[in-house]
Amino acid sequence: MADILLPDGRQIAHELVKEGLAWVQPGESGDQSLKDMEELARAARKGMWAESNPVPPWKWKSTKPASHN
């Protein structure tokens, strides 16, 4: 995991979470501000939170067969 900064100094992870375009995986982030941003995005039904039942990527991935390319 890495912190990626935009040219204006904002963290891309924060921007994605605020817009409802990324999840905060439970137990992975000690950054309370990310969790708060996700809750605000959920409440505002932004991005994926506009869906009635979005599936977290870690659950979606476990339902797909492994690709053997």
C-alpha positions as CSV (number, residue, x, y, z in Angstrom):
1,M,0.0,0.0,0.0
2,A,1.2,3.5,-0.8
3,D,0.1,7.1,-0.3
4,I,-0.3,8.7,-3.6
5,L,-0.5,12.5,-3.7
6,L,-2.1,14.6,-6.4
7,P,-0.2,17.7,-7.6
8,D,-2.1,19.9,-5.2
9,G,-1.1,17.7,-2.2
10,R,-4.4,15.9,-1.7
11,Q,-4.2,12.1,-1.2
12,I,-5.8,10.1,-4.0
13,A,-7.2,7.5,-1.6
14,H,-9.1,10.2,0.3
15,E,-10.5,11.7,-2.9
16,L,-11.7,8.2,-4.2
17,V,-13.3,7.3,-0.9
18,K,-15.1,10.8,-0.6
19,E,-16.6,10.3,-4.0
20,G,-17.8,6.7,-3.3
21,L,-15.3,5.2,-5.8
22,A,-13.3,3.2,-3.3
23,W,-13.9,1.1,-0.2
24,V,-12.1,1.2,3.1
25,Q,-11.4,-2.5,3.8
26,P,-12.3,-3.3,7.4
27,G,-9.2,-3.8,9.6
28,E,-6.8,-2.5,6.9
29,S,-6.8,1.3,7.6
30,G,-6.0,2.9,10.9
31,D,-7.0,6.2,9.3
32,Q,-10.2,7.2,11.0
33,S,-10.7,10.1,8.5
34,L,-11.0,7.5,5.7
35,K,-13.7,5.6,7.6
36,D,-15.5,8.9,8.3
37,M,-15.3,9.9,4.6
38,E,-16.7,6.5,3.6
39,E,-19.7,6.9,6.0
40,L,-20.4,10.4,4.5
41,A,-20.2,9.0,1.0
42,R,-22.6,6.2,1.9
43,A,-25.0,8.6,3.6
44,A,-25.0,10.8,0.5
45,R,-25.4,7.8,-1.8
46,K,-22.3,8.8,-3.9
47,G,-20.6,6.6,-6.4
48,M,-21.1,2.9,-5.7
49,W,-23.2,3.8,-2.7
50,A,-26.0,4.8,-5.1
51,E,-26.4,1.0,-5.6
52,S,-28.8,-0.8,-3.3
53,N,-26.3,-3.6,-2.4
54,P,-22.7,-3.0,-3.6
55,V,-20.4,-6.0,-3.2
56,P,-17.0,-5.3,-1.6
57,P,-14.1,-6.3,-3.8
58,W,-12.8,-8.8,-1.3
59,K,-16.1,-10.6,-1.4
60,W,-16.5,-10.3,-5.2
61,K,-13.0,-11.7,-5.7
62,S,-13.7,-14.7,-3.6
63,T,-16.7,-15.7,-5.8
64,K,-14.8,-15.7,-9.0
65,P,-12.7,-18.6,-10.3
66,A,-9.0,-18.0,-10.5
67,S,-7.7,-17.0,-14.0
68,H,-4.9,-19.2,-15.4
69,N,-3.4,-17.1,-18.2
